[in-house]
């Protein structure tokens, strides 16, 4: 069996040693080399032909973003970013995901590693193994970086029903998939609630980046915040997001409780909170590793919601939508570039038209 060849790129010898030590006992993974900067890494990639790179977000001689742009243009391959949990680290990591990095993992301090070594190892191994399965076409330099950002805002005459809600769940690859959906939505779009698996220190910056490029207003959700037309609310990276109905309005509720489906925030938690008014909900599962959201989507479908999954060919990782597909939890399966239009078209139906459409599934 051919081992997965990993090249570790980090200016810190401590971090390089941590990654090598973490992977040394894996029978199907081999660290074939290490580099302290991108210049050295460039030569080692040619010499060693690795399957996966781990890349520090902040590097000397050539910064990680410049290196990643060059790599995605000349030799696209799976790259997992080692990120610092800071505002600067969040910005660089989110930009790296836009360019084509497949995933990221928080860079541990020595103290954190001693306390959570098994957790770091399991996460790193899982992301390396998943990364190597992703097709090369997914690493292409984004149109945004080529100056061709696609931003065709859809026309929409408005929702014909009060409190119609769109709910989106995503994980690996989701930051870019969510952006591609939201960037096409008009200012009077139905409100959107979102659970993306993301660290606490990243979720606020993620919301700000989306807000800067979308017509709709994007927030990191706050407890008790009223949900309004033309707004999107993203779950904080360390809290479950739920929606509650009070009187004629919908409100965000944040809950600091145990992980569900191995995640906090969890898509299953968000979806299950929508069951009391499911007949006025569209739920979407985008690219992501694991199964979070699949059961919640089935529960919503059985309660009368319209449910959509991203198709396999447009997903970076068809884990979460694939699990929903296996459960027959979806009403429709669509490529990523068709989802925004489908959501808006369905939202324009009145209640009778919507029920007729749902009954067809």
C-alpha positions as CSV (number, residue, x, y, z in Angstrom):
1,X,0.0,0.0,0.0
2,X,1.4,3.4,-1.0
3,X,1.7,5.8,1.9
4,X,0.3,9.3,1.7
5,X,3.4,11.5,1.3
6,X,3.3,14.7,3.4
7,X,5.6,17.7,3.2
8,X,5.6,19.9,6.3
9,X,6.3,23.7,5.7
10,X,6.7,25.8,8.8
11,X,9.4,28.3,9.9
12,X,9.2,26.9,13.5
13,X,11.3,23.8,14.1
14,X,9.1,23.1,17.1
15,X,5.9,22.9,15.0
16,X,7.6,20.9,12.3
17,X,8.7,18.4,15.0
18,X,5.2,18.3,16.5
19,X,3.7,17.5,13.1
20,X,6.3,14.8,12.4
21,X,5.9,13.3,15.8
22,X,2.1,13.3,15.5
23,X,2.2,11.4,12.2
24,X,5.2,9.0,12.8
25,X,3.1,6.1,14.0
26,X,0.5,6.3,11.1
27,X,0.9,3.2,8.9
28,X,-0.5,4.9,5.8
29,X,1.1,8.4,6.2
30,X,4.7,9.3,5.8
31,X,6.4,12.7,6.3
32,X,8.8,12.7,3.4
33,X,10.3,16.1,4.0
34,X,10.2,19.4,5.8
35,X,10.9,23.0,4.9
36,X,11.4,26.2,6.9
37,X,10.3,28.5,4.2
38,X,8.5,28.4,0.8
39,X,11.7,28.8,-1.2
40,X,13.0,25.5,0.2
41,X,9.5,24.0,-0.1
42,X,9.4,24.8,-3.8
43,X,12.5,22.7,-4.5
44,X,11.3,19.9,-2.2
45,X,7.9,19.6,-4.0
46,X,9.7,19.0,-7.3
47,X,12.1,16.5,-5.7
48,X,9.8,14.6,-3.4
49,X,6.4,14.8,-5.2
50,X,4.3,14.9,-2.0
51,X,0.6,14.1,-1.9
52,X,-0.4,16.7,0.7
53,X,1.3,19.8,2.2
54,X,0.8,21.3,5.6
55,X,1.5,25.0,5.4
56,X,2.1,27.7,8.0
57,X,0.0,30.7,7.3
58,X,2.8,33.2,8.2
59,X,6.2,32.4,6.6
60,X,9.5,34.2,6.0
61,X,11.1,35.1,2.6
62,X,7.8,34.4,0.8
63,X,4.5,34.7,2.7
64,X,2.2,31.7,2.7
65,X,-0.5,33.4,0.5
66,X,2.0,34.3,-2.3
67,X,3.3,30.7,-2.2
68,X,-0.2,29.3,-2.3
69,X,-1.2,31.4,-5.3
70,X,1.9,30.2,-7.2
71,X,1.3,26.6,-6.2
72,X,-2.4,26.6,-7.2
73,X,-1.4,28.1,-10.6
74,X,1.6,25.8,-11.3
75,X,0.9,22.6,-9.4
76,X,-2.5,22.3,-7.7
77,X,-2.5,19.9,-4.8
78,X,-4.1,19.5,-1.3
79,X,-2.9,22.0,1.2
80,X,-3.9,22.1,4.9
81,X,-3.1,25.4,6.6
82,X,-1.7,25.5,10.1
83,X,-3.4,28.6,11.5
84,X,-3.0,30.7,14.5
85,X,-6.2,31.5,16.3
86,X,-5.9,35.3,16.0
87,X,-7.6,37.9,13.9
88,X,-4.6,38.1,11.6
89,X,-4.5,34.3,11.4
90,X,-8.2,34.1,10.6
91,X,-7.9,36.6,7.7
92,X,-4.9,34.8,6.2
93,X,-6.6,31.4,6.6
94,X,-9.9,32.5,5.0
95,X,-7.9,34.0,2.1
96,X,-6.0,30.8,1.7
97,X,-9.3,28.9,1.5
98,X,-10.5,31.3,-1.2
99,X,-7.3,30.5,-3.2
100,X,-7.7,26.8,-2.9
101,X,-6.4,25.4,0.4
102,X,-8.7,22.5,1.2
103,X,-8.8,22.9,5.0
104,X,-7.0,24.3,8.1
105,X,-6.2,23.2,11.6
106,X,-5.3,25.3,14.6
107,X,-1.6,25.4,15.3
108,X,-1.1,24.1,18.9
109,X,1.2,25.6,21.5
110,X,3.3,23.1,23.3
111,X,1.1,23.4,26.4
112,X,-2.1,22.8,24.4
113,X,-0.5,19.8,22.7
114,X,0.3,18.2,26.0
115,X,-3.3,18.6,27.1
116,X,-5.0,17.6,23.8
117,X,-2.4,15.6,21.8
118,X,-4.8,12.8,20.8
119,X,-7.4,15.4,19.6
120,X,-4.9,17.2,17.5
121,X,-3.5,13.9,16.1
122,X,-7.0,12.6,15.2
123,X,-7.9,15.9,13.5
124,X,-4.7,16.2,11.5
125,X,-4.7,12.6,10.4
126,X,-8.4,12.8,9.3
127,X,-7.8,16.0,7.3
128,X,-4.7,14.6,5.6
129,X,-6.6,11.4,4.6
130,X,-9.6,13.4,3.4
131,X,-7.5,16.0,1.6
132,X,-5.8,13.4,-0.6
133,X,-9.1,12.1,-1.9
134,X,-10.1,15.5,-3.3
135,X,-10.0,15.9,-7.0
136,X,-7.4,18.3,-8.5
137,X,-10.0,20.4,-10.2
138,X,-11.0,21.8,-6.8
139,X,-7.6,23.5,-6.2
140,X,-7.8,25.9,-9.1
141,X,-7.2,29.6,-8.4
142,X,-10.5,31.2,-7.7
143,X,-12.1,33.6,-10.2
144,X,-12.0,36.3,-7.5
145,X,-8.2,36.3,-7.5
146,X,-8.2,36.5,-11.3
147,X,-10.3,39.7,-11.1
148,X,-13.4,37.9,-12.4
149,X,-15.6,37.7,-9.3
150,X,-19.0,36.4,-10.3
151,X,-21.6,38.6,-8.6
152,X,-24.8,38.3,-10.5
153,X,-27.4,39.4,-7.9
154,X,-30.7,37.7,-8.6
155,X,-33.9,39.6,-9.0
156,X,-36.6,38.9,-6.4
157,X,-40.0,40.4,-6.0
158,X,-40.1,39.5,-2.3
159,X,-41.4,36.8,0.0
160,X,-45.2,36.1,-0.2
161,X,-45.3,34.5,3.3
162,X,-44.2,35.9,6.7
163,X,-41.1,34.4,8.3
164,X,-39.9,32.3,5.4
165,X,-36.5,31.2,6.4
166,X,-33.4,29.7,4.7
167,X,-31.1,27.6,6.8
168,X,-27.6,26.5,5.6
169,X,-25.2,24.0,7.1
170,X,-21.6,23.4,5.9
171,X,-18.2,22.2,7.0
172,X,-15.0,21.5,5.0
173,X,-15.0,23.8,1.9
174,X,-18.1,25.6,3.3
175,X,-16.6,29.0,3.7
176,X,-16.3,29.4,-0.1
177,X,-19.5,27.5,-0.8
178,X,-21.5,29.7,1.5
179,X,-20.0,32.8,-0.2
180,X,-21.0,31.5,-3.6
181,X,-24.6,31.2,-2.5
182,X,-24.9,34.4,-0.5
183,X,-23.1,36.7,-3.0
184,X,-25.9,36.2,-5.5
185,X,-28.8,36.9,-3.1
186,X,-30.6,40.3,-3.4
187,X,-31.1,42.8,-0.6
188,X,-34.7,41.7,0.0
189,X,-33.7,38.0,0.2
190,X,-35.5,35.9,2.8
191,X,-33.4,35.8,6.0
192,X,-30.7,33.1,6.3
193,X,-29.3,31.3,9.4
194,X,-26.0,29.5,9.0
195,X,-24.0,26.9,10.9
196,X,-20.5,26.5,9.5
197,X,-17.9,24.4,11.4
198,X,-15.3,27.1,12.3
199,X,-13.3,28.1,15.3
200,X,-14.5,30.8,17.7
201,X,-11.9,33.3,16.6
202,X,-12.8,32.9,12.9
203,X,-16.5,33.1,12.8
204,X,-16.7,36.9,13.4
205,X,-14.1,37.6,10.7
206,X,-15.9,35.2,8.3
207,X,-19.1,37.1,8.8
208,X,-17.4,40.4,8.2
209,X,-15.7,39.2,5.0
210,X,-19.1,38.0,3.7
211,X,-20.8,41.2,4.6
212,X,-18.2,43.2,2.6
213,X,-18.9,41.3,-0.6
214,X,-22.6,40.6,-0.4
215,X,-25.7,42.7,-1.0
216,X,-27.4,41.2,2.1
217,X,-26.2,42.1,5.6
218,X,-24.2,39.4,7.3
219,X,-23.7,39.1,11.1
220,X,-22.2,36.8,13.5
221,X,-25.4,35.8,15.4
222,X,-26.1,37.3,18.8
223,X,-28.3,35.9,21.4
224,X,-31.9,37.2,21.2
225,X,-31.2,38.9,17.8
226,X,-34.4,39.4,15.7
227,X,-34.2,37.7,12.3
228,X,-34.9,40.1,9.5
229,X,-35.3,40.1,5.7
230,X,-32.1,40.6,3.8
231,X,-29.9,39.5,6.7
232,X,-27.8,36.4,7.3
233,X,-26.8,35.2,10.8
234,X,-23.7,32.9,11.3
235,X,-23.4,30.8,14.4
236,X,-20.4,31.8,16.6
237,X,-17.6,29.2,16.5
238,X,-18.2,28.0,20.0
239,X,-22.0,28.1,20.4
240,X,-25.0,26.3,19.0
241,X,-27.4,28.5,17.0
242,X,-31.1,27.8,17.3
243,X,-34.1,29.7,16.0
244,X,-37.2,30.4,18.1
245,X,-40.5,31.8,17.1
246,X,-42.0,34.4,19.4
247,X,-45.3,36.0,18.3
248,X,-45.0,37.0,14.7
249,X,-41.1,37.1,14.7
250,X,-38.2,34.7,14.6
251,X,-35.2,35.2,16.9
252,X,-31.6,33.8,17.2
253,X,-30.8,31.8,20.3
254,X,-27.3,30.8,21.3
255,X,-26.7,27.8,23.5
256,X,-23.4,26.9,25.2
257,X,-24.1,23.1,25.6
258,X,-22.4,19.9,24.7
259,X,-21.3,19.0,21.2
260,X,-23.8,17.3,18.9
261,X,-22.7,15.1,16.1
262,X,-19.1,15.9,17.3
263,X,-19.6,19.6,16.7
264,X,-20.4,22.9,18.3
265,X,-22.0,24.7,16.5
266,X,-23.9,21.7,15.1
267,X,-26.1,21.8,12.0
268,X,-28.3,19.2,13.5
269,X,-29.1,21.5,16.4
270,X,-30.0,24.4,14.0
271,X,-32.1,22.2,11.8
272,X,-34.0,20.6,14.7
273,X,-34.9,24.0,16.1
274,X,-36.8,24.8,12.9
275,X,-39.1,21.8,13.1
276,X,-42.0,23.7,14.7
277,X,-42.3,25.9,11.6
278,X,-40.7,23.6,9.1
279,X,-43.4,24.2,6.4
280,X,-41.9,27.7,5.9
281,X,-38.3,26.6,5.8
282,X,-35.7,25.8,3.1
283,X,-32.8,23.9,4.5
284,X,-29.5,23.4,2.6
285,X,-26.5,21.1,3.2
286,X,-23.3,22.2,1.5
287,X,-19.9,20.5,1.2
288,X,-18.4,19.1,4.4
289,X,-16.8,16.2,6.2
290,X,-18.8,14.0,8.4
291,X,-22.6,13.5,8.9
292,X,-23.7,16.6,10.9
293,X,-27.0,17.9,9.6
294,X,-28.1,14.8,7.7
295,X,-30.5,13.5,10.4
296,X,-31.7,17.1,11.1
297,X,-32.4,17.5,7.4
298,X,-34.4,14.3,7.4
299,X,-36.4,15.5,10.4
300,X,-37.1,18.8,8.6
301,X,-38.2,17.1,5.4
302,X,-40.6,14.8,7.3
303,X,-42.0,17.9,9.0
304,X,-42.7,19.7,5.7
305,X,-39.6,21.7,4.9
306,X,-38.0,21.9,1.5
307,X,-34.5,20.4,1.7
308,X,-31.6,20.8,-0.7
309,X,-28.2,19.2,-0.9
310,X,-25.1,20.3,-2.9
311,X,-24.3,17.7,-5.6
312,X,-21.2,15.5,-5.5
313,X,-19.5,17.0,-8.5
314,X,-19.5,20.6,-7.1
315,X,-18.7,19.6,-3.5
316,X,-15.1,19.8,-2.2
317,X,-16.1,16.9,0.2
318,X,-19.5,15.1,-0.3
319,X,-19.7,14.0,3.3
320,X,-22.5,15.8,4.9
321,X,-24.7,16.1,1.8
322,X,-23.8,12.5,0.9
323,X,-25.0,11.3,4.2
324,X,-28.3,13.2,3.7
325,X,-28.6,11.7,0.3
326,X,-28.2,8.2,1.8
327,X,-31.0,8.9,4.2
328,X,-33.2,10.4,1.4
329,X,-33.4,13.5,3.4
330,X,-33.3,15.8,0.4
331,X,-36.0,17.1,-1.9
332,X,-33.5,18.2,-4.5
333,X,-29.8,17.8,-5.3
334,X,-28.2,20.8,-7.1
335,X,-24.8,22.0,-8.2
336,X,-23.5,24.9,-6.1
337,X,-24.0,27.5,-8.8
338,X,-27.8,26.7,-9.1
339,X,-28.7,26.8,-5.4
340,X,-29.1,30.6,-4.9
341,X,-31.5,30.8,-7.8
342,X,-33.5,27.8,-6.7
343,X,-33.9,29.3,-3.2
344,X,-35.1,32.6,-4.5
345,X,-37.5,31.0,-7.0
346,X,-39.1,28.8,-4.3
347,X,-39.3,31.7,-1.9
348,X,-41.4,33.7,-4.4
349,X,-44.2,31.1,-4.3
350,X,-47.2,31.6,-2.1
351,X,-48.1,29.1,0.6
352,X,-50.5,27.0,-1.7
353,X,-47.9,27.0,-4.5
354,X,-45.2,26.0,-2.1
355,X,-47.2,23.1,-0.7
356,X,-48.0,21.9,-4.2
357,X,-44.3,22.0,-5.1
358,X,-43.3,20.2,-1.9
359,X,-45.9,17.5,-2.5
360,X,-44.1,16.7,-5.8
361,X,-41.0,15.4,-4.0
